[in-house]
């Protein structure tokens, strides 16, 4: 994790030197973005999330650098499991489990325009980047099925609880790092503003599960991955 953090700092410094070296001929655009995510952990089952944020962008020759702060929802399904405390005739089955990470993130993108398209009204481009995120909360939603055994009568009774929620943030690491890659199109708007549409794939680089031992449904490596459909536009230029 320390190595990844150092890489983030180095990448930020490189971008800063590029900006200084290129001069102040280009404008810095400040804007907002929003999008939807199709998220999955390394278990079957997806979660539809959302993201919203603010960004600053800067054109550098045939490149565009964009960085910002955003709120992002990641997550996905987790395996079902049983729980039976020793000495009790109660079995709890946790089913349809889903974990939703609520993150504050700092994404950094480099957009690469196709040759000869730098000044076009509509500019297709490729995108690579990196994101750091801080996990504010991790909400697990699940259904509970409880079986109460009666050793006297031999007749079991049952109870079902739907959409049970719990903040399980302590089960997961606070920091995560993601690689970003995709494609998009930038287009000009009125008053020298710009907009964009993009499709981004993101892959988590660090393992997020804090649970080292315990029930089968809670242990094992957890990595995030997502496909994001984003729209953004600059509001004004500096």
Secondary structure as UniProt FT lines:
FT   HELIX           2..22
FT   STRAND          28..40
FT   STRAND          46..60
FT   TURN            61..62
FT   STRAND          63..78
FT   STRAND          81..83
FT   TURN            86..87
FT   STRAND          90..113
FT   TURN            115..116
FT   TURN            118..119
FT   STRAND          122..148
FT   TURN            151..153
FT   STRAND          157..167
FT   HELIX           169..171
FT   STRAND          175..188
FT   HELIX           190..192
FT   STRAND          194..204
FT   TURN            216..218
FT   STRAND          225..237
//
